[in-house]
Amino acid sequence: MECFVGIDTSQERLDVYVEPTQEQFSHRNDDTGIAELVKRLKALSPTLVVIEATGKLEIPFMNGALEACLPVVVTNPQRIRDFARSVGQSAKTDTLDARIIAQFAEKVRPELKSLPDHDQQKLVELVVRRDQIVAMLAAETHRLHRVSPFMRTEIQQDVTYLMSRLNEISERVQQLVRNHPVWKERRRLLESVPGVGPATSACILACLPELGRCSNRQIAALVGVAPFNADSGTRKGQRFIRGGRSRVRKALYMATLVALRYNPVLTAFYTRLITAGKRKKVALVACMRKLVVILNTMIRHQQPWRTQTAMQT
């Protein structure tokens, strides 16, 4: 008999629901509790285990489940909420959430995907930390010009410290990439594109590992730059973008701004769209989509930047 498990995660506890047996139980979200839960799930031989992405609280369980070779999928909480609304479930408790996740696993059966290994997790955490330091540095720099001379000295010390931490984190990111043969080669290919620098390539390596393995439409949707239709009957609605991985999209946005100055392919593409009457923001998003499609094609074929090839992509 097929068995589907839903797990609702909190800081203290993992609530579990099993379909179709309707068994429910919970374990503490610590090393001992996770080990007990993994052992219990292993005995069930589940067809699929689904757990929500919950602010990294799910990672300890994921590591234990991977070591035990359990079929685990981490899913976007928005998909669970949409599924709950579709079946008329409005009430919300940890147990109800676990049940909805188990029903989602049974009815939708999300696709199993390879999960980040230890090195990938380290790279993601470093890239995220770098972005956090950049945000703090921007806030302190803006604050620096709005305070009295007395406080300016204090804030300048914080800016100096954050700059040193930013350089240190950036070096750790680059060192991790240099020590990984696959990432090192991919970084070489990515940075051959005019406009793509070390920060963008590191973000893509960390947060978009599917690059080169998906179709161009799929990779654009993953990043959140694929236009979606909004048509109904005879009405033709305005196309829009939605969802995707915001961290990668922000990195691509900055890379595209640089590329519009130094990349002849994207510069010509942007100019053509503006001449055709497209709004600047629409043209910019189209350039972001073209850039990620070019990168996807390059990684798929293991070829560096070539202007003529990029013009045909």
C-alpha positions in Angstrom: 0.0 0.0 0.0 1.3 3.4 -0.9 2.0 5.7 2.0 2.3 9.6 1.9 3.7 11.6 4.8 3.2 15.3 5.5 5.3 17.2 8.0 4.6 20.6 9.4 7.7 22.3 10.8 8.1 24.6 13.8 11.1 25.7 15.8 10.3 23.2 18.6 8.4 20.4 16.9 7.8 18.3 13.8 4.1 17.4 13.4 3.5 14.4 11.1 0.5 13.0 9.4 0.3 9.8 7.3 -2.2 9.1 4.5 -4.2 7.0 4.0 -3.8 5.4 7.5 -4.6 8.9 9.1 -1.8 8.2 11.7 -0.5 11.3 13.4 2.3 12.0 15.8 5.0 14.5 16.6 8.7 14.6 17.4 10.9 17.4 18.8 12.8 19.3 16.1 16.3 18.5 17.5 18.9 15.9 16.8 17.3 13.2 19.0 13.8 13.8 17.8 14.8 13.9 14.1 16.7 10.6 14.5 13.7 9.0 16.0 11.4 10.4 13.3 13.7 9.3 10.5 13.8 5.8 12.0 10.0 5.7 12.3 9.5 6.9 8.7 12.0 4.4 7.4 9.9 1.6 8.8 6.8 2.9 7.0 8.6 2.8 3.6 6.7 5.9 2.4 6.1 6.6 -1.3 6.6 10.3 -0.7 7.4 12.6 2.2 6.6 16.3 1.8 7.7 19.1 4.1 7.3 22.8 3.7 10.2 25.2 3.3 10.0 27.0 6.7 12.8 29.5 7.1 15.6 26.9 7.1 13.9 25.1 10.1 13.4 22.1 7.8 17.1 21.6 6.9 18.1 19.4 9.9 15.3 17.0 9.1 16.2 17.1 5.4 19.8 16.2 6.1 18.7 13.2 8.3 16.2 12.1 5.7 18.7 12.3 2.9 21.2 10.1 4.8 18.4 7.5 5.3 17.5 7.7 1.5 13.9 8.8 2.2 12.0 10.2 -0.8 11.6 13.7 0.5 10.3 16.8 -1.3 10.6 20.4 0.0 7.7 22.4 -1.3 6.8 26.1 -1.4 4.3 27.0 1.4 2.3 28.9 -1.1 1.4 25.7 -3.0 0.2 24.1 0.3 -2.0 27.2 1.1 -3.4 27.2 -2.4 -4.2 23.4 -2.1 -5.8 23.9 1.3 -8.1 26.6 -0.1 -9.0 24.4 -3.1 -10.3 21.7 -0.7 -12.1 24.2 1.5 -9.7 24.0 4.5 -9.7 27.4 6.3 -8.8 26.4 9.8 -5.1 26.2 10.7 -3.3 24.3 13.3 -0.1 22.3 13.2 -1.9 19.0 13.0 -4.3 20.3 10.3 -1.3 21.7 8.4 0.4 18.3 8.5 -2.7 16.6 7.3 -3.1 19.0 4.4 0.6 18.5 3.4 0.0 14.7 3.4 -3.1 15.1 1.2 -1.1 17.4 -1.1 1.6 14.7 -1.3 -1.0 12.0 -2.2 -3.1 14.0 -4.7 -0.5 16.2 -6.4 2.6 14.0 -6.0 5.3 16.7 -6.5 8.3 15.6 -8.4 11.3 14.3 -6.6 14.3 16.5 -7.2 18.0 16.3 -6.1 18.6 18.3 -3.0 21.6 20.5 -2.2 24.6 18.6 -0.9 26.8 19.9 1.9 29.0 22.1 -0.3 25.9 23.6 -2.1 24.3 24.5 1.3 27.6 26.2 2.4 27.7 28.2 -0.8 24.0 29.2 -0.4 24.5 30.3 3.2 27.6 32.4 2.2 25.8 34.0 -0.7 22.8 34.8 1.6 25.1 36.2 4.3 26.9 38.4 1.7 23.6 39.9 0.6 22.7 40.6 4.2 26.0 42.4 4.8 25.4 44.4 1.6 22.0 45.5 2.9 23.4 46.5 6.3 26.2 48.4 4.6 23.8 50.3 2.4 21.6 51.2 5.4 24.6 52.4 7.4 26.0 54.4 4.5 22.7 56.2 3.9 22.5 56.9 7.7 26.1 58.3 7.7 25.1 61.5 5.9 22.0 62.2 8.1 23.5 62.3 11.6 25.5 64.7 13.7 29.3 64.7 13.5 29.4 63.0 16.9 27.5 60.0 15.6 29.1 60.0 12.2 32.4 58.7 13.7 30.5 55.9 15.4 28.7 54.9 12.2 31.9 55.1 10.1 33.4 52.5 12.4 30.5 50.2 11.6 30.8 50.9 7.9 34.5 50.1 8.0 33.8 46.8 9.9 31.0 45.8 7.5 33.3 46.5 4.5 36.0 44.2 6.0 33.4 41.5 6.6 32.0 41.9 3.1 35.5 41.4 1.6 36.1 38.4 3.8 32.8 36.7 2.9 33.3 37.4 -0.8 36.7 35.8 -0.6 35.3 32.7 1.1 32.7 32.4 -1.6 35.3 32.6 -4.3 37.6 30.1 -2.5 34.7 27.6 -2.2 34.0 28.0 -5.9 37.7 27.6 -6.8 38.0 24.4 -4.8 35.0 22.8 -6.7 36.0 21.7 -10.2 32.4 21.9 -11.6 31.7 25.3 -10.2 35.1 26.6 -11.2 34.4 25.7 -14.9 30.8 27.0 -14.7 32.0 30.3 -13.2 34.5 30.6 -16.1 31.7 30.2 -18.6 29.3 32.6 -16.8 31.8 35.3 -16.3 32.8 35.2 -20.0 29.5 37.1 -20.6 29.9 40.9 -20.6 28.0 42.1 -17.6 28.2 39.0 -15.4 30.7 39.4 -12.6 31.8 37.3 -9.6 28.8 38.2 -7.4 26.3 37.3 -10.1 28.0 34.1 -11.0 28.2 33.0 -7.3 24.5 33.7 -6.8 23.6 31.7 -9.9 25.9 28.8 -8.8 24.3 28.8 -5.4 20.7 29.5 -6.0 20.1 28.2 -9.6 21.7 24.8 -9.8 19.2 23.8 -12.5 20.9 26.1 -15.0 21.8 24.1 -18.1 19.5 21.2 -17.2 16.1 22.9 -17.9 14.5 24.3 -21.1 14.7 28.0 -21.7 11.1 28.5 -20.7 11.5 26.5 -17.5 14.7 28.4 -16.5 12.9 31.8 -17.2 10.0 30.7 -15.0 12.3 29.6 -12.2 13.9 33.0 -12.1 10.6 34.7 -12.4 11.0 36.6 -15.7 8.7 34.4 -17.9 5.6 36.4 -19.0 2.3 34.8 -18.1 -1.0 35.3 -20.0 -4.0 36.9 -18.4 -6.6 36.2 -21.1 -10.3 35.4 -20.7 -12.8 35.0 -23.5 -12.2 37.8 -26.0 -10.2 39.9 -23.6 -6.5 39.9 -24.1 -4.9 40.9 -20.7 -1.5 42.4 -20.2 1.3 39.9 -19.7 2.9 39.8 -16.3 5.7 38.1 -14.4 5.2 36.5 -11.0 7.0 34.3 -8.5 10.5 32.8 -9.1 13.7 33.0 -7.1 14.0 36.6 -6.0 17.6 36.4 -5.0 18.6 35.2 -8.5 16.3 37.8 -10.1 17.9 40.6 -8.2 21.4 39.5 -9.3 20.3 39.2 -12.9 18.7 42.7 -12.7 22.0 44.2 -11.7 23.9 42.2 -14.3 21.5 43.3 -17.0 22.0 47.0 -16.1 25.7 46.5 -16.6 25.2 44.4 -19.7 23.1 47.2 -21.3 26.2 49.3 -21.3 28.9 46.7 -22.3 27.1 43.7 -23.9 26.4 44.4 -27.6 23.8 41.7 -27.9 21.6 43.0 -25.0 22.2 46.6 -25.9 20.9 46.0 -29.5 18.0 43.9 -28.1 17.0 46.6 -25.6 17.2 49.4 -28.3 15.1 47.4 -30.7 12.4 46.9 -28.0 12.4 50.6 -27.0 12.2 51.6 -30.7 9.2 49.3 -31.1 7.4 51.2 -28.4 7.9 48.9 -25.4 8.1 50.6 -21.9 11.6 50.7 -20.4 10.7 48.4 -17.5 9.2 45.8 -19.9 12.3 46.0 -22.2 14.5 45.6 -19.1 12.7 42.4 -18.0 12.9 41.1 -21.5 16.6 41.6 -21.5 16.8 39.8 -18.1 15.0 36.9 -19.7 17.3 36.9 -22.7 20.3 36.9 -20.5 19.2 33.9 -18.4 18.3 32.0 -21.6 21.8 32.8 -23.0 23.4 31.6 -19.8 21.3 28.4 -19.8 22.3 27.6 -23.3 26.0 28.2 -22.6 26.0 26.0 -19.6 24.0 23.3 -21.4 26.5 23.2 -24.3 29.6 24.0 -22.1 30.5 26.9 -24.4 31.8 30.4 -23.4 30.3 33.6 -24.6 30.2 34.1 -28.4 28.5 37.2 -29.8 27.2 35.5 -32.9 25.8 32.6 -31.0 24.1 34.8 -28.4 22.4 36.9 -31.1 20.7 33.7 -32.3 19.5 32.6 -28.9 
